Amino acid sequence: MQNTDDTKLWKLARKRAQAKRNLTSYVVVNTVLILIWLKGQGWPPAFNNFWPGWVLFGWGIGLFMSFRDSYGEKTEEIAQREYEKLKGKG
């Protein structure tokens, strides 16, 4: 039983480490893209042509899903709690 728990914990630890690496990449790459955009805009920038927003939005959805998968509550845990509630009522 312990070996199974250790395996689950290692999988979760890897997911969380990957999510943190993804966040670092997201911040670095999007900062560079925004700086490139600002360089071409002049001052003050016109936000009606903010093309890095597409990357921020799309990648942000994937990043959110990665963190939700790593840190969010698992379906199995929710089902277990519901089972315990129902078991207590019977």
N, C-alpha and C positions, 0 to 999 in steps of 0.2 A: 504494500500500500504506500509506503513512504517513497519508493522509487517512482511511482506514478505521480505523487504530489510534487516531487522534485522536478520531474519532467515538465509538468504543467507550469511550475514556477519559472523554469528556464525559458520555456516558450513565451511566457508573459514578459519576462525580463528582456528577451530579445526584441519583442514587439515594441516595448517602451523605449529601448535604446534606439531602434530604427526610427520611431516617431520623433525623438529628439534630434537625430541626425537630419531628418527631413525638415524639421523646423529651422535648423541652422542653415541648410541649403536654401530654403525658402527666403529667409531674411537676406542672406548674402546676394543671391541671384537677383531678387527683386529690387534690392537697393541699387545694384549696378544698373538694372534696366531703367529705374527712375532717374538715376543720374544721367544716363544717356539721353533720356527723353528731355530732361531739363536743359541739357547742353544744346539741344536742337531748338528749344523753345524761345530762348531769350528771357528777359525779365520784364514785366511779370508774366508767368506762364499762363497760357490759355488752356483751361482744363477741358475744353470741348473736344480736344483731340488727345485724350490721355490713353494711349494704346497700352501702356503697362497694366492698366486696369484689367484687361482681359486675362493676362497671365496671373495677376494677383487673385482674381476671382476664381478662375478654373483650378489653379493649384491650391488655393485656399480651401476649396471644397474637399479635395483629396486629402489635404492636411487635417482638416476637421474630422473626416472619417477615420483617418489613421489614429488620431488621438482618442476618438470615441471608442474605437475598437480596443485600444491599449488601456485606457483608464476608465472607460464607462462600465456600467453594470452589465454583467453577462446575462443572457437569456436563461441559462441554466440556474443562476442564482435567483432570478425573479420567479421562475417556475418552482423552485424549491421552497421559497417563502410562501407562495400561493398554496402549495401542497400542504405545508405545515398549518396554514390557516384553515384550510378545508378539513384537514385531519382533526384539528381541535374542535371544530363545530360538530362533527359526527358523533 
